[in-house]
Amino acid sequence: METRITKLLDIAVPIVQAPMAGTSTPALAAAVSNSGGLGSLGLGACSPDEAAKMIAETRQLTNQPFNLNFFVHERPIRDIAKEVAWLDTIRPFFDEYETEQPTALSENLTSFNIDDDMFEVVMELKPAVVSFHFGLPSSSRASALKEYGAFLISTVTNRDEALKAVQSGMDAVVAQGFEAGGHRGTFSTPFEDGYITTMALIPLIVETIDLPVIAAGGIMNGNGIAASLALGASAVQMGTAFVSTHESAANKAYRDFLLSDRAFKTEITNVISGRPARALINRFTDELRIHDRNTPGYPMTYEASKALNTAASAKGSHEFMPMWAGQGAGLSRPMAASDLMKRLLQETNEVIGQLKNIY
């Protein structure tokens, strides 16, 4: 199934496994790459040593290209009063689980643009593909990566971001539709400018720029893949579809939710991390919905949420776990990643064959 992306990356199948930080694993990335797609590691929340270890493990499992993804968010303007107020807002939950909450929050996730140690790891190991979320790499970082031959990809959610991606030297973009699970990649505010559905976003970006477009958002099966290709995408990026695979790091509660009626209710919320992100609705997102605009920003809000989830999980509750999921989550299928890749390719070819018969 040859497209611009498969030719440029020398892969056989136009499927990219989304780089889900905390859920993607070397085993998952390798299984997808070995099946002809592009596996990915989400390294935005890793230390440089952890990243180097995951890259080494993946290379032991595959000799095919895979993608490393990093966060390139702008440093937040801290508002300590707002952070204290947020801790007061969620204090009743910590009290309920008889756990002492953090007394203060910190900026505990570093952007790739200012993380020199992580940059050194990447430059030393020279991965074939490097992608970015929440923004674009600095011109110096992008130039250095391209100098050794890295293929660069950034997430975009609207026309303006796509044009900026071209200007920054990206080789392809992920067009992330409104349906997508996890964090919105929007970096041109207001965030609502990126609330465009996948079906509308793909042709918009395809007509705006001359880079290969990778479609993302709500794509769970061959129908979604074929539709994305028909709209002009050169590949698809699928995240939620791979959360239920055997190789993902998702725990049992997460998997159980995806395979239950809970999977049919997702929403975009700020209360988990301080940035808009689509997740399964749980008690935390539901009860804090009225405070959605009062978070102290990213990543400080996320630090508080993780502490609360740890406290609740220790007492047997998974209602505070961030379970990122797209609007197609109800179509999740638990199986080995290699089997899912085979199924997706078969389904896509069947749909394309049916369309050929019709026309």
ABEGO torsion letter per residue (X at the ends): XBBAAAAAAGBABBBBBBBBBGABBAAAAAAAAAAGBBBBBBAAABBAAAAAAAAAAAAAABABBBBBBBBABBBBBBBAAAAAAAAAAAAAAAAAAGBBBBABBBBABBBAAABAAAAAAAAAAGBABBBBBGEBBBAAAAAAAAAAGBBBBBBBABAAAAAAAAAAGBABBBBBBAABBEBBABABOBAAAABBBAAAAAAAAAAABABBBBBBEGBABAAAAAAAAAAGBABBBBAAAAAABAABABBAAAAAAAABAAAABBBBBAAAAGBBBBBBBBAAAAAAAAAAAABAEOAAAAAAAAAAAAAAAAAGBAAABBBBBBAAAAABBBBBAAAAAAAAAAAAAAAAAAAAAAX
